[in-house]
Amino acid sequence: MLLAVDVGNTQTHIGAFDGADLAADWRLSTKPDSTADELSLVVSGLIGMSGLSLDDVDGSIVATVVPELGSAYLQLFERGGLAAMEVGPQLKTGMPIRVDNPHELGADRLVNAVAAFDHVGGACVTVDFGTSTNFDAVSAEGEYLGGAIGPGLEISIEALSERTAKLPRIDLAEPPSAIGRNTQAAMQSGFVYGFAALVDGLAHRVGSEVGDDARLIATGGLAGAIAPYCETVDEIDPLLTLKGLRIIHELNAD
């Protein structure tokens, strides 16, 4: 069994793969100061609740935008005698990177691109609803072209409520209408329809540079809250990053 770990700034997504099939997955809050011992308790507990065991795991791969946690996860897996990989320049991805400085590229963005191209087999764009809202473009030939980074949904809600005296935190739900008749409905319209418009606007611009037939795949923990209201999203895959990690692990397993 393969354990794939996607460490984001806000959430960490862990998946257990039995071959190409995802046996279980879990989301937890990212805590940058977690030690390998603390992570061991969390990971073994999650696996145990699913009727699995660390003894069933024979490989692992980590993609992280929090460097100190990458080291902690690698230490955890190596202590257990597992072959551990971390996504970086040392790993093969099968995807040429056509950006000015590949070392600046976040591991999660590249992993999403790899998974999307493997699924589509042609030009594609991913939009990842995480701490930031990331767009990543892949050419018809399977080259990573770059992308766009916008504000994240949760951070934007937090910033607005912290910097205003009368605007509350809201739950993300379908707005009753575009014109809100109370504060909560007005904020829901602004955030849900506003972020959907952001996605559609950038998708049109990015898509025109990639190719009008490029497919747009949405992923990330908040994709389900916004993508259904977008006109340009072709499909939603909350497991896209984990699938990309499995593909990259396969490329490097030998």
C-alpha positions as CSV (number, residue, x, y, z in Angstrom):
1,M,0.0,0.0,0.0
2,L,1.2,3.5,-0.8
3,L,0.7,6.4,1.5
4,A,0.5,9.8,-0.3
5,V,0.7,13.0,1.7
6,D,-0.2,16.5,0.3
7,V,0.8,19.1,2.9
8,G,-0.8,22.5,2.3
9,N,-0.6,25.6,4.3
10,T,-4.0,25.1,5.9
11,Q,-4.9,21.5,5.4
12,T,-3.0,18.2,4.9
13,H,-4.6,15.5,2.7
14,I,-3.5,11.9,3.2
15,G,-4.4,9.0,0.9
16,A,-3.8,5.3,1.1
17,F,-3.6,3.6,-2.3
18,D,-4.0,-0.1,-2.9
19,G,-2.5,-0.2,-6.4
20,A,-4.3,2.4,-8.4
21,D,-7.3,2.3,-6.1
22,L,-7.7,4.8,-3.2
23,A,-8.5,2.7,-0.1
24,A,-9.0,5.6,2.2
25,D,-8.2,9.3,2.6
26,W,-8.2,11.8,5.4
27,R,-7.9,15.6,5.8
28,L,-6.4,17.3,8.9
29,S,-5.3,20.8,9.9
30,T,-1.7,21.6,9.0
31,K,0.4,22.4,12.1
32,P,3.9,23.6,10.9
33,D,5.5,22.9,14.3
34,S,4.4,19.2,14.4
35,T,7.2,16.7,15.2
36,A,7.7,13.3,13.5
37,D,6.5,11.7,16.8
38,E,3.3,13.7,16.8
39,L,2.7,13.0,13.2
40,S,3.3,9.3,13.8
41,L,0.5,9.3,16.4
42,V,-1.9,11.1,14.1
43,V,-1.2,9.1,11.0
44,S,-1.2,5.7,12.7
45,G,-4.5,6.6,14.4
46,L,-6.2,7.6,11.1
47,I,-5.0,4.5,9.4
48,G,-6.1,2.3,12.3
49,M,-9.6,3.8,12.3
50,S,-9.9,2.7,8.7
51,G,-9.0,-0.9,9.6
52,L,-5.6,-0.6,8.1
53,S,-2.1,-0.6,9.7
54,L,1.3,1.0,9.0
55,D,2.5,-2.6,8.5
56,D,0.4,-2.6,5.3
57,V,2.3,0.4,3.9
58,D,5.3,-0.3,1.8
59,G,5.9,3.1,0.2
60,S,5.2,6.8,0.7
61,I,5.4,10.1,-1.1
62,V,5.1,13.6,0.2
63,A,4.4,16.9,-1.6
64,T,4.6,20.0,0.7
65,V,4.6,23.7,0.7
66,V,5.7,23.7,4.3
67,P,9.4,22.6,4.2
68,E,9.7,21.7,7.9
69,L,6.8,19.3,7.7
70,G,8.3,17.6,4.6
71,S,11.3,16.7,6.8
72,A,9.1,15.5,9.6
73,Y,7.0,13.2,7.4
74,L,10.1,11.7,5.7
75,Q,11.6,11.1,9.2
76,L,8.3,9.4,10.3
77,F,8.3,7.1,7.3
78,E,12.0,6.3,7.3
79,R,11.8,5.3,11.0
80,G,9.2,2.8,10.0
81,G,11.5,1.3,7.3
82,L,9.4,2.7,4.5
83,A,10.8,3.9,1.2
84,A,10.0,7.6,1.3
85,M,10.0,10.2,-1.5
86,E,9.4,14.0,-1.5
87,V,8.4,15.8,-4.7
88,G,11.2,18.0,-5.9
89,P,13.8,18.3,-8.6
90,Q,15.2,14.9,-7.8
91,L,12.1,13.1,-8.8
92,K,10.9,12.4,-12.4
93,T,7.5,13.7,-13.2
94,G,7.3,13.1,-16.9
95,M,6.4,16.7,-17.5
96,P,8.7,19.4,-18.9
97,I,8.5,22.6,-16.9
98,R,8.4,25.8,-19.1
99,V,8.7,28.5,-16.4
100,D,11.4,31.0,-15.7
101,N,12.5,29.3,-12.4
102,P,11.3,25.8,-11.8
103,H,12.6,25.8,-8.3
104,E,9.9,28.4,-7.4
105,L,7.1,26.1,-8.5
106,G,5.0,24.7,-5.6
107,A,5.1,20.9,-5.5
108,D,1.3,20.7,-5.2
109,R,0.8,22.8,-8.4
110,L,3.1,20.5,-10.4
111,V,1.5,17.4,-9.0
112,N,-2.0,18.7,-10.0
113,A,-0.8,19.3,-13.5
114,V,0.7,15.8,-13.8
115,A,-2.6,14.2,-12.6
116,A,-4.7,16.4,-14.9
117,F,-2.7,15.7,-18.0
118,D,-2.7,12.0,-17.2
119,H,-6.5,12.1,-17.0
120,V,-7.2,14.4,-20.0
121,G,-4.4,13.4,-22.3
122,G,-4.3,16.9,-23.7
123,A,-4.4,20.6,-23.0
124,C,-5.8,21.3,-19.5
125,V,-6.0,23.8,-16.7
126,T,-6.4,23.0,-13.0
127,V,-7.9,25.4,-10.4
128,D,-7.0,24.4,-6.8
129,F,-9.2,26.0,-4.1
130,G,-6.8,26.1,-1.1
131,T,-5.1,28.7,1.0
132,S,-4.7,30.5,-2.3
133,T,-6.6,29.9,-5.5
134,N,-4.1,28.4,-8.0
135,F,-4.5,28.0,-11.7
136,D,-2.0,25.8,-13.6
137,A,-1.9,25.3,-17.3
138,V,-0.6,22.3,-19.3
139,S,-0.1,22.3,-23.1
140,A,-1.5,19.7,-25.5
141,E,2.0,18.2,-25.5
142,G,2.1,17.8,-21.8
143,E,4.3,20.7,-20.8
144,Y,3.7,22.7,-17.6
145,L,3.3,26.3,-18.8
146,G,2.7,28.2,-15.6
147,G,-0.4,29.7,-14.2
148,A,-2.0,32.3,-11.9
149,I,-2.3,32.7,-8.1
150,G,-5.2,34.5,-6.6
151,P,-6.6,35.0,-3.1
152,G,-7.9,32.1,-1.2
153,L,-11.5,31.9,-0.2
154,E,-11.1,31.2,3.6
155,I,-8.4,33.8,3.9
156,S,-10.5,36.4,2.2
157,I,-13.5,35.7,4.5
158,E,-11.3,35.9,7.6
159,A,-9.6,39.1,6.5
160,L,-13.0,40.8,5.8
161,S,-14.5,39.8,9.2
162,E,-11.3,40.8,11.1
163,R,-11.0,44.2,9.5
164,T,-14.7,45.2,9.7
165,A,-16.7,45.8,12.8
166,K,-20.1,44.6,11.6
167,L,-19.4,41.8,9.0
168,P,-19.5,38.3,10.6
169,R,-17.9,35.1,9.6
170,I,-20.3,33.2,7.3
171,D,-20.9,29.6,6.2
172,L,-20.4,29.0,2.6
173,A,-23.8,28.1,1.2
174,E,-25.7,28.7,-2.0
175,P,-26.8,32.3,-2.0
176,P,-30.6,32.8,-2.2
177,S,-30.0,35.3,-4.9
178,A,-27.3,37.6,-6.3
179,I,-28.9,40.5,-4.5
180,G,-28.7,39.7,-0.8
181,R,-31.5,41.1,1.4
182,N,-29.5,40.8,4.6
183,T,-25.8,40.9,5.5
184,Q,-25.2,37.2,5.5
185,A,-27.0,36.7,2.1
186,A,-25.1,39.6,0.7
187,M,-21.7,38.2,1.8
188,Q,-22.6,34.7,0.5
189,S,-23.4,36.2,-2.9
190,G,-20.2,38.2,-2.9
191,F,-18.0,35.3,-2.0
192,V,-19.7,32.4,-3.8
193,Y,-20.7,34.2,-7.0
194,G,-17.7,36.5,-6.8
195,F,-15.1,33.7,-6.6
196,A,-17.0,31.8,-9.3
197,A,-16.7,34.9,-11.5
198,L,-13.0,35.1,-10.6
199,V,-12.5,31.5,-11.8
200,D,-14.5,32.0,-15.0
201,G,-12.6,35.2,-15.8
202,L,-9.2,33.7,-15.3
203,A,-10.2,30.5,-17.0
204,H,-11.2,32.3,-20.2
205,R,-7.9,34.2,-20.2
206,V,-5.7,31.2,-19.4
207,G,-7.6,29.0,-21.7
208,S,-7.2,31.3,-24.6
209,E,-3.4,31.0,-24.2
210,V,-3.4,27.3,-23.7
211,G,-6.1,26.5,-26.3
212,D,-9.8,26.9,-26.3
213,D,-10.3,23.1,-26.0
214,A,-8.4,22.9,-22.7
215,R,-10.4,21.2,-20.0
216,L,-10.7,22.8,-16.6
217,I,-10.5,20.6,-13.5
218,A,-11.3,21.9,-10.1
219,T,-9.8,20.5,-6.9
220,G,-9.0,21.4,-3.3
221,G,-10.9,21.3,-0.1
222,L,-13.3,24.2,-1.1
223,A,-13.9,23.2,-4.7
224,G,-17.3,21.9,-3.9
225,A,-18.4,25.2,-2.5
226,I,-17.5,27.3,-5.6
227,A,-17.0,25.1,-8.7
228,P,-20.7,24.2,-9.1
229,Y,-21.4,27.9,-9.7
230,C,-18.7,28.3,-12.4
231,E,-19.5,28.2,-16.0
232,T,-16.0,27.1,-17.1
233,V,-15.3,24.1,-14.8
234,D,-15.6,20.8,-16.7
235,E,-15.2,18.5,-13.7
236,I,-14.5,18.5,-10.0
237,D,-11.9,16.1,-8.6
238,P,-11.1,16.6,-4.9
239,L,-8.6,13.7,-5.1
240,L,-6.6,15.2,-8.0
241,T,-3.4,15.9,-6.0
242,L,-3.3,12.5,-4.3
243,K,-3.7,10.9,-7.8
244,G,-0.8,12.9,-9.1
245,L,1.4,11.8,-6.2
246,R,0.6,8.1,-7.0
247,I,1.5,8.7,-10.6
248,I,4.8,10.4,-9.7
249,H,5.6,7.6,-7.2
250,E,5.1,5.0,-9.9
251,L,7.5,6.8,-12.2
252,N,10.2,6.8,-9.6
253,A,9.5,3.5,-7.8
254,D,12.2,1.6,-9.6
